[in-house]
Amino acid sequence: MKHDVIVIGSGLGGLLASALLAKRGMAVLLLEQHSIPGGYCTSYRRQGFLFDIPSVMNKVGGELAESLESLGFYDEIDWVNIRNFAKYVYPDLEVVMPANDIEGCRANMHKAFPSEKTAIDRIFGEMEKLKRDLEMLQGGTRSVRSLFSLGLAIARFVRLSRVSWYDYLSAFTSNPRLVAVLSTLWGYAGLPPGKATALSLLTMSGSCYGSLMLFPREGFQCVSDFLARKLTGFGGEIRYNTRVTRILVRDGAAGGVQTESGETLFAGTVVSNADSRRTVLELVGREQLPARFVSRVAAYTPSASGLSLQVGTNLDLSKHDLMYAQVFYNESWEDGDGFYRRAVANELDLELDRIPIGLQASSLLSSKLAPHGMHTLHILVAPVSREYMSSFGTTNGVRGDRYRCVKAKLTEILIRKVESIIPRLSSAVLVSDLSTPLTFERYTGATDGAWYDRVIRAGDKPNIPSSRTPIANLYFTGTKAMGGGGMPCALMGGAQAARAILGRKGRPLELGT
């Protein structure tokens, strides 16, 4: 049987592209190496506790929102609307950043840094300007879009992509503490402030501060399950526990895939949600592609990964100030570049070093995630390289006794560090589970357990992301198609891939109908 489309990988980008294409009547087969859909958008149970890998999703606008709404994404999933996005905690300073309220964030920054009001106003003004530009390009703004305004927006994007976040902020302020607080989200960018582009962190800040922040009451697995149900409801098919080992190419065009079991499956179009390097260098093969394109992809650096510690506890976490999408806890004012440099060089001593930690008590957002009277706590440390973990008794991904001992030790260290915020936590842990870069690589297939497809450094040669490839009928989806990271970016890439395929087929481009 020949399918219209075969999609490799059921991350959000693969799921959304599949559902939208199936909705338009195409015969879609989605192949997933794991036993459940979702990639990084997933949940799992341990002893009655439901643990989520993601922490929060911001509500998107524009054409992507229309596509999601056409599937019932916001109506059929039970979402919790989070009042406050984050609390930034530093040694002698705390700043609360409300959700969907840029003015509220600005006002709280004024209170924290009254002498820097002018600098804060200018930076937040730039943030809002960029947010409007992005909404215009995504179709969220229904005003007349002149070529002139479009040109100004693109010029601003190019300018912001050429400078680092630190260099960008230096034009507004020389206050190192203000710079540190404004850079708190650098872990989301996958690069430290001295290397990440101003475009990435300004976009991210505007999105986090100026959007509704949502949490699925049943946990994030229900988001992936919802999209999977939509796909099968429209006549599509999903095969789990099916690893693709080769994309079949003939006469410069993709025509199917081969699986690990040796099965050959044919399709008129192939869509890959595997990471860029794996798709190009392993699944397609260098010999099938232009040398220049191969060299560019081979030079991509996968983003760093991290440690994700899930804890089930009988402590009453409602007595602590944790009602946020995330609490960013910084043990020192050390700049992000110093921490990142030591992390990727495997020079990090988690016990002795003062490290930034992310915290989320998701059971405070939804009581369905923990048994009655108990709570979940997610402790996040990033970045941590794959080499950091693989140096502890692992060979070719096989975990030995030493690896398990290291995980137990790291779990103990992280829980002890968090006790400065949540006293007596270590004596109230009922269950804990630590995910490492090796864990993420195993379950998602991402190279080195990377959280994002690749890093884009300030000053890198401009490379406009696209779902299209030099191979006819082969497309990228998810973050690969967008050049960024995070769930909205993955969904955007899924919609873009579907739009490109439908356009090629001469079908309507308006996916929201």
N, C-alpha and C positions, 0 to 999 in steps of 0.2 A: 504493500500500500504506500502511495506517495502522499505526503502531507503538503499543505500549502506552506506551512511554516513550522520549523523546529526551533525551539528556544532552549538554550543551554543554561541552566541555573535558575532557581526559584527565589532569588533575592527579590526585593521590592521592584526593581527595574524589570526583571524577567517576568514577574507576576503581572504587573500592570500592562506591559506591552502585550503579553499573551491574552489577557482578558479583553483589552480593547480590540485586538485583531479578531478574536473569536466573536466578539459582539458584532463585528462587521461581516460575519459569515465565513471567515476563513477557517480552514481545518488546521488547528494548532496542536502540536505535541510539545509539552514541556518536560524536559528531562532533568532530574535532580539527583545528585549523588547521595544526599541524606535521606532519612526516613520521614522527614517533615518538611514543609515549605518554609521559606522566610530568610535564609541566609543569616545576616546579623539581626534581622527583625524577628526575634524568637523569644520563647520563654521555656522554662523547664521546671519540673517539680522535684522537691526533695523533702521527704518526711512531712508532707502536708503544706509546705510552703511553696508558693509559685514565684520563681525568680525570673526577672526580665533582663535581657542583655541591653536594650536601649533604655534611655531614661525618660525621654519626652519627645513629642513631635509638635512642631509649630504648624499652624494652619496656613495653607498656601492660598494664593490668589491667582487671577488670570486664567489662561486657557487650561492650565493644569487642574485648577480647582473645578472648572467646568467638566473636565474629563472624569475626575474623581466623583463629582456629584452625580454624573450620569450613571454611575454604578451604584449609587446609594452609600458611598463611602462615609460621609459625615452623618447620614440619617440612620443607617442600619447598624453601625458600630456604636456601642454605648461609651461615649467619651466623657471624661472628667475635665472640666475647664479649670486650669490651674491659675490661681490669683497672682502668685509671685513666681517669676522665673527663677531667681537665684538669690542667694546670700553670699557675698564675698567676705571671707574672714581672713584677716591678716593679724600679726602679733598685737597691734594696738588699735585696730580699726575694723569696723564691720559696715558694709554697705548693702542694703537690700535693693534689688532690681526687680520692680514689678513687671508682669507680663502685659503685652498689648498696651503699653503706656510709656512711650518714649519721653514724654514730658515728665512723668513721675520719676523715671530713671535719671533724667537730667536734674530734677530738683533734689534727689537724694545725693547725687554727686556734688551739687552745690553745697549741701550741708557738710559733706565729708571734707571738701576742699574749698572753703569760702573765698580764699585768696585767688583761686584759679577759675573763677566764674566765667571770665571772658574766653579763656581757652576751652573750657567745657562747652560753652555755647557754640563756639565755632566748630568744634569736632562733631557735636551732635547735629549741627546744621548740615555738615557734610554728609553725615550718616543718613539723614532724612532725604537729602537730595539724591543720593545714590539709590536709596530704596524706591523713590519715585521713578528713577530711570529704569530700574529693573522691572517695576510693575508695568511701565510703558512698553518695554520690549516683550514682556510676557502676555500683553493684551489685557492687563488688569485695569488700565486707565483708558476710558472711552473718549478722551479728548482727541482732537485732530493731531495726528502724528506727522509732523512735517519732516522733510528730509533734513532740515536744519537742526531740529531738536534731536533727531536720531543721531546725526553726526556729532553733536556735542556730547551725547551720552557715550558713544563709542570712544571718543577722544578721552573722556574721563576714565573709562575702563582701562584703556591702554596706559594712561598716565599712572593710575593707581597700581597697575600690575608691575610697573617698572621699579617701584620703590618698596622697601621693607616697611613693616608696621612701625618699627622704632624710628626709622628715618622720617616717616610721614608725621609721627607725633612730635618729633623734634621741631617742626615748623610752628607748633602751637604752644609747647610748654617744655620747660627744662626741669620740672618737678619729678624726681624719680619715682616717688610714691604714686603720684597721679598716673604716670606712665604704667606702673605695675598694675594698678587697679584696672585701667583701661585695656590692659593686655591679658586679663585673667582668662579669657576664653581661648588663649593660644593653643591649648591642647586639642580643641575641636578642629583647628586648622591643620594639625599634623606636623607643624613646624613651629619653632620658637619665634618670638616677635622680631628678632633680628634677621630672620630668613624668610618668614611668611610675607606674602604680599599685603600691601595696605588694602588692596581690593578684597582679598579673602576675609580679613578680620573686620573691615568696615561693613562688608555685606553681612557677615555673620552676626555682628553686634546689632545692626539694624533689624535683622530678622528676629533675633532673640528678644529684643526690647520692644519691638513694634508689632508683634504678631500674637494671636491667641496661642497659648501653650496647652496642648491636649495630652491626656493620658488615657489609654483604653482601660475601662474598669475591669475587664476580664484579663488584662495582660496583653503584651504586644503580640503574642502568638495568634491572638484572635484577629489581628490586622492581616497577617499573612494568610490565615485560614479563610478570611472573608474573600480576599482576592482569588484564592485557589477555588473557592466555591463558585465565584462568578465565572471563572474560566470554564469549569466543567458544566456549569449551568447553560453556557452558551454553546455547548457541544465540544469544547476542547478536552484534551486528555493530559493527565499528569502521570509520569512514571517515576516513582521514587526508587532509591537505592540503585540508580543507574548512572554510572560515571561515563562521560564522553571522553574518548581518548584521541579522536581525530575528527577534524572537519574535512569533508571530502570536497576537493576542488578539481574541476576539469575545464580546460580551455578558459581559465581565468574567472570561472564562476563557481560559487558554492552550490552543491547539489544534495547535501545530506551529511550524515555523521556516522561514525563507527563507535560502538560502545566497548567498555572494558571486557564484556562477555564475548565480543567478536561479532555482535549483531550489526548489520548495516541498515540504516534507515534513510530514506530519501525524502527530499523536500525541495520545493521551488525556492525557498528562502531559509537562511539560517541566521539566528540572532544569538549572540553570545553575551551572557552576563558573567562569564568568567573574567578574571582580571586581564588587562591589556597584554601584559607580557606572556601570560599562559596561553591566551588565545592565539597570539601571533607566533610566538616562538615554539610552542608545543602542539597546539591543536591544528593550526594551519601549516606551519613549517616555513622556515626562512626562504626555501627555494621557490615558494609559490608567490612571493611578494616582491615589490620593488625594493632594491637594496637600501635606498634612502629611507623608506618607511620603516623597514626592519631596524635600521640603525637607530632611528629616533625612538622607537618603542623599546629597543634593547637598553637604551640609555635611561629609561624611566627608573626612578628610584621609588620602590614601594614605600608607603608611609610607615612610620613606626607603629607598633602595636602597644599593648599595655597589660596590666593585671586587673582582673575583675573579681573581687571577692564578694560573694553573696553570703549573708548571715541571716539565720532565723533565730529570734531571741524572745524571751518572755519578759524583757524589760518593757515598761510603758514608755514608748518613744514619743507619745503625745505630750509628755511633760518637758520635752526638749524642743528647742526652736528649729524644727526640721520640716515645716510645711512649705517646701519649695520643690520646684522641679529638680534643683540640685543646689547643694551647699559646696562652695569651693573653699576648701580649708588650706591655707598656706602657713606653714610653720615658720617661715622667714620671709624677708623682703628680697631674697635672692632673685635676680632676673632670670627669666625663662631660658635664655640662651645658655647660661651656665649649667643649669640642671639638664637641659637637652644634650649638651655636649658630653657631659659625664654619662648620661643614660645610654646614648648610642655608642659610646666608646667602651661600654661594659665596665665603667668605673664607679657605678652607683652602689653605695652601701645603704640599703633600705633601713637598716637598723640604726646607723649612726647619722646618716644624712637627714637634713630637714627637707621634706619633699612636699609638693602640692598634692592634695588628695581631693577627690570628688566624692560626695556623699548624697545618697538619696534613700529616704525611708518611704518607699512606694506604698506600703500598707497604710500609711496615713492618707494617701490619695484614694485608695480603694481597699476596703476591708476584706474583699474577696481573695486577697493574695496571701493571707495568713490565717491560721486557726484562731478562733475567738480568744481575745485577750493577748495575742502575740503579734509580732511585727517582723517585717523584712527590712534589711539594711543592705544597701549596695555600696561597696567601697571600691573606688576606681583610682588607679595610678597610671599615668601616661606621661611620656612615652616609656616603653620598655622594649628593647629589641629582642628578636628571636634568639640571637646569639647569647643574650644574657641568660636565657633559660636553657638553651641547648647545651651550654657548657657544664650543666649539672647532671652528668650521668645519663645522657641520651645519645643513642646512636641511630642515625637514619629515622629519627622520629619515635624510636622505641623508648618508652619511659621505664627506667629502672628504679631500684630502691632508693638510690640517692636523689633522684628527681622527686620522688614522693616525699622524702625527708625535707628537701628544700621547700616544697610547697607548704608543708606543715609549718616550717619555721617562718616562712613569709606570712602565712595566715596569722600566726601568733604576733609577729611584729606589727602588722597593719592594725589588728584589733587593739593592741596596746597603744598605738599612736592615736587612734580615734578616741581613746578613753579621756583625752583632754577635753573633748566635747561631750562625750557620753560616758560619764563615770560608771564604773562597775560592769562595763560591757563584757569583759573577758570571763567573768563568772556567771554570765547569763546567756551564753551562746548555746543554743540547742542543736544547731546544725550549721555547717559552713562548707562552702565549695569555692575553690579558687580556680579561675580560668587564666591560662597563660597564653603567650603568643602561639605555642604549640597546640593548645586547645583550639584556638580560633582557626589555625591552619587546617587542623583535622576536620572540623565540622563545616567550614565554609569553602575550603579549597583555596582561600586567598594566599598568595605567595607570602611566606614568612609571617602569616597571621596578620597581615597589614589591615588596618581599619579602613583605609581609603586606597583607591587604585594606585595613585601615585602622588608624589609631592610636587608642587609648583612653586619654585623659589622666586623671590623678587629678582627681576632682571633677566629671567629665563627668556629665551627667544619666544615671541608670541606664537601660540599654537591654538587655533580656534578648535575647541572640541566638537566632535561630530559623531553621529551614529553611523555614518557611512565609512566604508573601508575601501582600499584599492581593489578588493575582490568583489566582483559583481554578485549581488544577492546575499552578501554577508554584512551584517550590521552589529554594532555594539549597542548595548542597552545599559541602563543604570548609571552609576557615577562615571563609568568609562566614557559615556556619550556626553558628559557635562564637564568633566575636568575638576570636579569638586568632591565633597564628601557629605555624608549625612542622609537621612531618610528623604527629606524633600528633594534633594539633588538626585537621589536614586529614582524616585517617582518621576521627576522631570525627564530623566533620561529614558525611562520606559515610555512615556508619552511621546517623546521626540522620535524614538525608534518606530513606534506604531504609525506616527504621522508620516515619516519618510517612506515606509513600506506602502501605506495606503495611497500616498501621492504617486508612487511609482506604478501602482496598479490602476490609477485613474479613478480611485474611489474618493468619496468626500473627505476633506481634511478636517472638518469640524467634528472633533471626537466627542464633543459634549452633547451630541444628539442621540 
